[in-house]
Amino acid sequence: MKRVLSVLLASLLIMLTLAFAGEPIASAQTTNTATVTRHRYQRHKRTFWQKHRDKLTVAGTGLAGAGIGGLTGGRKGAAIGTAVGAGSGAVYTYGIRKRHRRHYRRY
C-alpha cells in the first residue's frame, strides 16, 4: 500500500510539473487592443541553461565526483568525491572559464 501511494504521488507531481512547464498565457511586453498593436522592445529571452550555467556546472561536477567517489570508496568516498568535484567545478567556472567573449554578428 505504501509503495502504491508513493508511486501515485510521484506521478501526480510529475504531471503537475509538466502542466505548469508550458508557455506563459499572456506576454507582458505586448499590448493588443482592437485597433492598435504596439510592441515594446523585448530583451533576449535567456534559456534555463543560460541563466543558471554556473550553478549547474558546479552541481554537475559535484554529482559526478559523488558518483565516482561512491563507487570507489563507499559513503565516505562519496562525501570526499562531492567536495572535490564541486571544488574543481567551482575553480573551472569562476576562475578558468572565459565568460566574457566578444560575439560579432555575421551577415
C-alpha positions in Angstrom: 0.0 0.0 0.0 2.8 2.4 0.9 4.5 1.7 -2.4 1.3 2.3 -4.4 0.8 5.7 -2.6 4.4 6.8 -3.3 4.2 5.9 -7.0 0.8 7.7 -7.2 2.2 10.8 -5.5 5.3 10.8 -7.7 3.3 10.5 -10.9 1.0 13.3 -9.7 3.9 15.6 -9.0 5.4 14.8 -12.4 2.0 15.6 -14.1 1.7 18.9 -12.2 5.2 19.9 -13.1 4.6 19.2 -16.8 1.3 21.1 -16.7 3.0 24.2 -15.3 6.0 24.0 -17.6 4.1 25.2 -20.6 4.4 28.6 -22.2 3.1 31.7 -20.5 -0.6 32.6 -21.1 0.0 36.2 -21.9 3.0 38.2 -22.8 3.8 41.1 -20.6 5.7 43.0 -23.3 3.0 43.2 -26.0 -0.2 45.3 -25.8 -3.0 44.2 -28.0 -6.1 46.3 -28.5 -8.9 46.2 -31.1 -7.3 48.7 -33.4 -3.7 49.2 -32.3 -0.9 46.7 -31.7 2.2 48.0 -30.0 5.4 46.1 -29.5 7.8 47.3 -26.9 11.5 46.4 -27.1 12.0 42.9 -25.7 15.1 41.6 -24.1 16.6 38.4 -25.3 14.8 35.6 -23.5 17.6 33.5 -21.9 17.1 29.8 -21.5 17.3 28.0 -18.2 20.9 26.9 -19.1 22.0 30.4 -19.8 20.5 31.7 -16.6 21.9 29.0 -14.3 25.0 27.8 -16.2 27.5 28.4 -13.3 25.4 26.7 -10.7 24.5 23.8 -12.9 28.2 23.2 -13.8 29.3 23.2 -10.1 26.3 20.9 -9.2 27.1 18.5 -12.1 30.8 18.2 -11.2 29.8 17.6 -7.6 27.4 14.9 -8.6 30.0 13.3 -10.9 32.5 13.4 -8.1 30.0 11.8 -5.7 29.3 9.0 -8.2 33.0 8.2 -8.7 33.8 8.5 -5.0 30.8 6.4 -4.1 31.9 3.6 -6.5 35.5 3.6 -5.2 35.1 4.4 -1.5 31.5 3.9 -0.4 29.8 6.6 1.6 32.9 8.3 2.8 34.3 8.3 -0.7 31.1 9.8 -2.0 31.4 12.7 0.5 35.0 13.3 -0.4 34.2 13.0 -4.1 31.4 15.5 -3.8 33.7 18.1 -2.2 36.5 17.5 -4.7 34.1 17.6 -7.6 32.3 20.7 -6.6 35.5 22.4 -5.7 37.1 21.6 -9.1 33.9 22.7 -10.8 33.9 26.0 -8.9 37.6 26.6 -9.8 36.8 25.9 -13.5 33.6 28.0 -13.5 34.7 31.0 -11.6 38.4 31.0 -12.4 39.4 29.4 -15.6 36.4 29.6 -18.0 36.2 32.7 -20.1 32.8 34.2 -19.6 33.1 37.4 -21.5 33.8 36.6 -25.1 33.0 39.1 -27.8 30.4 37.9 -30.2 30.3 39.6 -33.6 27.4 39.4 -35.9 28.0 37.8 -39.3 25.8 38.8 -42.1 
